[in-house]
Amino acid sequence: MRGAAYDRFGHEDVLQIRDDLPEPPVGPDVVLVRAHAAGVNPVDLSIREGHLTGAYPHHLPIIPGWDLAGVVERVGPAVVDFAPGDEVFAYVRRDDVQWGTTAELVPVPLRCVAHKPSSLSFAEAGALPLAGLTAYQALTEALHVGEGDRVLVHAAAGGVGFFAVQIAAALGAHVIGTASPRNHGFLRDAGAAEVLDYAAGPVSEQLSEPVDAVLDLVGGDALRDAPRQVRDPRRIVSIVDPSVLDLGGRYVFVRPDQHDLEELARMADAGQLRVSIAKAFPLEQIAEAHRLVGERHVRGKVVVTLR
């Protein structure tokens, strides 16, 4: 089987394109997917560098990637909702780290997969799951965003932020995003009612009034300023900085959820959610894809295409 893999932790140069990878096992509750596209996320870099070895069992060689879009090749005997030929997308966070998404065939636990939005290409669908689920779960479960809420999204032009702006707007919120000036028009097109320049001074001093909820995607100084940005610090959520707990807020780590993936697909097909692809790389250039994500200033999403 052809795919990208590494047999030691390190920088991009540990990534290899191999033709001798074993075909993955297909358990009872597994959907085997022939990959068309795989999103690249900062967590892929953290795993490759060995930073998550204390959180999950790791089995080298590791095929990187947690985001996936493709076509069902085969299903385990307990699977009833998917069949060979179905187009699907998935957030493939397994209980261990080994079988990732940048290979021809990907074993996907049933809880991680849903039918692909028909309105999205494979590249777009492959870029959506992890970042889209992160934004959706933070906004709906942790912040309980609803009609009329004023919601502040930090780093709103990034992978998670761009989805968060659109989802919050679809929920009826008045969305305020922070971004560099070059991205202000990009965010207004996505549904942001206001856009602030994060480099123009503390955001709390730029707001006309405190907001109802803050989604922090930056940490550091932006998070330390958050209690002055929001009416109730219990409605501060961070996905990057656990010190939010010291402020009375919540720290969110995204989880696979088939129902939430289905809701993202529904929103995409209803025209409420679009995907911005910063750049798509062929599998052979996966190291360049990782390098671009590592620069931390990508507008939208980076994907690797396999077909």
PLY file of the C-alpha trace (Angstrom):
ply
format ascii 1.0
element vertex 307
property float x
property float y
property float z
element edge 306
property int vertex1
property int vertex2
end_header
0.00 0.00 0.00
1.23 3.47 -0.89
1.26 6.29 1.63
3.26 8.68 3.76
4.83 7.41 6.97
7.64 8.00 9.44
9.51 5.57 11.67
11.06 8.14 14.02
9.94 11.45 15.50
11.31 14.72 14.19
10.92 17.50 11.65
9.44 17.26 8.14
12.43 15.32 6.86
11.29 12.16 8.70
8.30 11.87 6.35
8.74 9.24 3.63
6.58 8.15 0.70
6.43 4.37 0.80
4.91 1.70 -1.43
5.36 -1.16 1.05
2.95 -0.19 3.83
0.78 -3.09 5.02
-2.93 -2.94 4.32
-4.81 -2.04 7.51
-7.03 -4.45 9.45
-10.81 -4.07 9.19
-12.53 -4.81 12.49
-16.27 -5.31 13.03
-17.01 -1.60 13.57
-14.58 -0.27 10.96
-15.18 1.43 7.62
-12.25 0.98 5.24
-11.95 4.11 3.09
-9.96 4.68 -0.08
-8.55 8.14 0.58
-8.99 11.02 -1.85
-7.90 13.89 0.40
-6.53 14.42 3.90
-6.43 17.68 5.80
-3.21 18.72 7.52
-3.57 20.19 11.03
-1.18 21.50 13.70
-1.80 18.35 15.77
-0.24 16.28 12.95
2.97 18.21 13.48
2.81 17.76 17.25
2.41 13.99 16.84
5.23 13.83 14.29
7.52 15.65 16.72
6.68 13.24 19.53
4.78 15.66 21.76
1.69 13.45 22.25
3.37 10.19 23.22
2.03 10.58 26.75
-1.56 10.96 25.54
-1.92 8.00 23.13
-0.11 4.73 22.46
2.11 5.22 19.40
3.10 2.40 17.04
5.85 3.13 14.53
5.83 3.45 11.58
3.09 6.06 11.80
0.94 7.20 8.90
0.10 10.85 9.68
-3.25 12.60 9.47
-6.62 12.67 11.23
-8.77 14.37 8.53
-10.13 12.34 5.62
-12.45 12.31 2.64
-12.81 9.37 0.31
-14.88 6.42 -0.87
-15.83 3.36 1.15
-13.89 0.30 0.00
-15.14 -2.26 2.52
-17.00 -2.37 5.83
-16.81 -4.56 8.90
-19.66 -6.99 9.63
-21.22 -4.75 12.30
-21.52 -1.74 9.97
-24.99 -1.17 8.51
-25.12 2.52 7.55
-22.29 2.52 5.01
-21.58 0.43 1.93
-18.80 0.17 -0.67
-18.99 3.14 -3.02
-20.34 5.63 -0.47
-18.59 9.00 -0.38
-17.61 9.83 3.20
-15.60 12.20 5.35
-14.14 11.53 8.78
-12.21 12.74 11.79
-10.06 9.65 12.27
-8.85 10.03 15.83
-8.38 6.44 16.89
-7.48 5.22 20.39
-3.86 4.82 19.28
-1.61 6.51 16.74
-0.57 4.41 13.75
-3.14 4.23 10.94
-3.51 7.83 9.73
-5.20 9.31 6.67
-2.37 9.98 4.21
-2.39 6.50 2.68
-4.40 4.75 0.00
-6.57 2.83 2.48
-7.65 4.14 5.90
-9.40 2.10 8.63
-12.02 4.41 10.19
-13.90 3.58 13.41
-17.63 3.91 12.87
-17.95 6.76 15.41
-15.57 8.88 13.31
-17.26 8.85 9.88
-20.28 10.36 8.11
-21.54 10.73 4.56
-19.69 13.46 2.67
-21.53 16.73 1.97
-22.62 16.52 -1.65
-21.86 20.21 -2.19
-18.17 19.87 -1.31
-15.30 18.45 -3.32
-13.19 15.71 -1.78
-10.45 18.26 -1.03
-12.93 20.57 0.72
-14.54 17.72 2.65
-11.13 16.41 3.67
-10.26 19.79 5.17
-13.44 20.10 7.24
-13.69 17.43 9.98
-11.18 18.29 12.72
-11.38 22.07 12.49
-15.11 22.06 11.81
-15.86 19.77 14.73
-13.63 21.85 17.00
-15.52 25.02 16.16
-18.94 23.36 16.33
-18.39 21.63 19.66
-16.82 24.71 21.27
-19.67 26.97 20.16
-22.65 24.68 20.77
-21.60 22.57 23.75
-19.17 24.72 25.72
-20.32 28.26 24.92
-24.00 27.50 24.16
-24.09 30.20 21.50
-27.56 31.22 20.42
-29.61 33.88 18.66
-28.44 37.40 19.43
-25.25 36.50 21.31
-22.21 38.68 20.68
-19.38 36.21 20.05
-15.69 37.09 19.79
-13.53 34.68 17.77
-9.76 35.13 18.02
-7.56 34.16 15.03
-10.74 34.09 12.98
-9.04 33.64 9.60
-7.33 30.39 10.58
-8.60 26.87 10.05
-10.83 26.65 13.14
-11.61 30.36 13.25
-13.01 30.54 9.74
-15.44 27.72 10.50
-16.31 29.23 13.88
-17.29 32.55 12.28
-19.65 30.80 9.86
-21.15 28.43 12.44
-21.72 31.20 14.97
-23.38 33.33 12.29
-25.59 30.38 11.33
-26.59 30.08 15.00
-27.81 33.68 14.88
-24.89 35.32 16.68
-23.34 38.73 16.08
-19.78 37.62 15.28
-16.66 39.68 15.94
-13.40 38.28 14.62
-9.78 39.24 15.16
-7.35 39.10 12.26
-4.71 41.05 10.43
-6.10 43.78 8.13
-5.45 41.73 4.98
-8.04 39.20 6.19
-10.81 41.60 7.21
-12.72 41.36 3.93
-12.27 37.59 3.91
-13.99 37.37 7.30
-16.80 39.77 6.47
-17.58 37.58 3.46
-17.76 34.63 5.88
-20.36 36.35 8.06
-18.40 38.39 10.60
-20.30 41.55 11.56
-17.13 43.22 12.88
-13.42 42.51 12.45
-10.69 43.85 14.76
-6.94 44.10 14.20
-5.29 42.01 16.91
-2.08 44.06 16.51
-3.81 47.39 17.18
-3.75 47.04 20.97
-5.67 44.99 23.53
-8.89 43.70 22.01
-10.77 44.55 25.20
-10.05 48.23 24.47
-11.25 47.94 20.86
-14.65 46.48 21.73
-17.57 48.89 22.00
-18.93 46.76 24.85
-18.15 43.35 26.42
-19.24 40.30 24.44
-21.32 37.33 25.59
-18.80 34.62 24.63
-15.13 34.35 23.64
-13.56 31.57 21.58
-9.80 31.72 22.09
-7.65 30.10 19.39
-4.43 31.90 20.32
-3.66 31.64 24.05
-1.08 33.85 25.71
-1.81 37.58 25.89
-5.08 37.21 23.97
-6.38 34.79 26.57
-5.14 36.88 29.50
-7.11 39.80 28.10
-10.26 37.69 27.72
-11.82 38.40 31.16
-11.96 42.07 30.14
-13.57 41.15 26.82
-16.53 39.15 28.13
-19.40 39.70 30.54
-19.07 36.31 32.22
-15.68 34.54 32.32
-17.46 31.19 32.40
-18.17 31.81 28.71
-14.52 31.84 27.70
-13.35 28.75 25.82
-9.84 27.99 24.64
-8.72 25.11 22.44
-5.00 25.89 22.82
-4.34 27.03 26.39
-5.49 25.02 29.44
-4.78 28.04 31.67
-8.27 29.18 30.65
-9.42 27.02 33.56
-7.72 29.47 35.95
-9.95 32.21 34.52
-13.10 30.21 35.17
-13.54 29.25 31.51
-13.36 25.91 29.68
-10.70 24.05 27.75
-12.01 22.06 24.78
-10.34 19.13 23.01
-12.30 18.02 19.97
-13.74 14.49 19.86
-14.98 12.32 16.98
-18.76 12.46 16.73
-20.79 11.08 13.85
-23.85 13.22 14.64
-21.78 16.42 14.68
-20.16 15.48 11.36
-23.65 15.00 9.93
-24.60 18.47 11.17
-21.54 19.99 9.50
-22.51 18.22 6.28
-26.05 19.57 6.58
-24.76 23.11 7.07
-22.43 22.81 4.09
-25.19 21.54 1.83
-27.51 24.32 3.09
-24.97 26.95 2.03
-24.14 27.95 5.63
-20.62 26.56 5.69
-17.91 26.77 3.08
-14.31 25.58 3.11
-11.37 27.78 2.18
-8.41 25.80 0.82
-5.15 27.69 1.30
-3.22 25.12 -0.74
-3.57 21.51 -1.87
-0.43 19.40 -2.15
-0.01 16.00 -3.83
0.99 13.20 -1.48
4.59 13.39 -2.69
4.80 16.95 -1.24
3.44 16.17 2.22
6.59 17.55 3.85
5.89 20.92 2.21
2.30 20.75 3.46
3.51 20.17 7.02
6.00 23.01 6.67
3.30 25.43 5.53
1.01 24.53 8.44
3.95 24.98 10.80
4.27 28.61 9.77
1.01 29.24 11.70
-0.23 32.04 9.44
-2.26 30.05 6.92
-5.59 31.51 5.84
-7.95 28.56 5.57
-6.91 24.93 5.32
-4.06 22.88 3.87
-4.81 19.49 2.31
-2.96 16.56 0.79
-4.60 14.93 -2.21
-4.19 11.22 -2.94
-6.31 10.87 -6.08
0 1
1 2
2 3
3 4
4 5
5 6
6 7
7 8
8 9
9 10
10 11
11 12
12 13
13 14
14 15
15 16
16 17
17 18
18 19
19 20
20 21
21 22
22 23
23 24
24 25
25 26
26 27
27 28
28 29
29 30
30 31
31 32
32 33
33 34
34 35
35 36
36 37
37 38
38 39
39 40
40 41
41 42
42 43
43 44
44 45
45 46
46 47
47 48
48 49
49 50
50 51
51 52
52 53
53 54
54 55
55 56
56 57
57 58
58 59
59 60
60 61
61 62
62 63
63 64
64 65
65 66
66 67
67 68
68 69
69 70
70 71
71 72
72 73
73 74
74 75
75 76
76 77
77 78
78 79
79 80
80 81
81 82
82 83
83 84
84 85
85 86
86 87
87 88
88 89
89 90
90 91
91 92
92 93
93 94
94 95
95 96
96 97
97 98
98 99
99 100
100 101
101 102
102 103
103 104
104 105
105 106
106 107
107 108
108 109
109 110
110 111
111 112
112 113
113 114
114 115
115 116
116 117
117 118
118 119
119 120
120 121
121 122
122 123
123 124
124 125
125 126
126 127
127 128
128 129
129 130
130 131
131 132
132 133
133 134
134 135
135 136
136 137
137 138
138 139
139 140
140 141
141 142
142 143
143 144
144 145
145 146
146 147
147 148
148 149
149 150
150 151
151 152
152 153
153 154
154 155
155 156
156 157
157 158
158 159
159 160
160 161
161 162
162 163
163 164
164 165
165 166
166 167
167 168
168 169
169 170
170 171
171 172
172 173
173 174
174 175
175 176
176 177
177 178
178 179
179 180
180 181
181 182
182 183
183 184
184 185
185 186
186 187
187 188
188 189
189 190
190 191
191 192
192 193
193 194
194 195
195 196
196 197
197 198
198 199
199 200
200 201
201 202
202 203
203 204
204 205
205 206
206 207
207 208
208 209
209 210
210 211
211 212
212 213
213 214
214 215
215 216
216 217
217 218
218 219
219 220
220 221
221 222
222 223
223 224
224 225
225 226
226 227
227 228
228 229
229 230
230 231
231 232
232 233
233 234
234 235
235 236
236 237
237 238
238 239
239 240
240 241
241 242
242 243
243 244
244 245
245 246
246 247
247 248
248 249
249 250
250 251
251 252
252 253
253 254
254 255
255 256
256 257
257 258
258 259
259 260
260 261
261 262
262 263
263 264
264 265
265 266
266 267
267 268
268 269
269 270
270 271
271 272
272 273
273 274
274 275
275 276
276 277
277 278
278 279
279 280
280 281
281 282
282 283
283 284
284 285
285 286
286 287
287 288
288 289
289 290
290 291
291 292
292 293
293 294
294 295
295 296
296 297
297 298
298 299
299 300
300 301
301 302
302 303
303 304
304 305
305 306
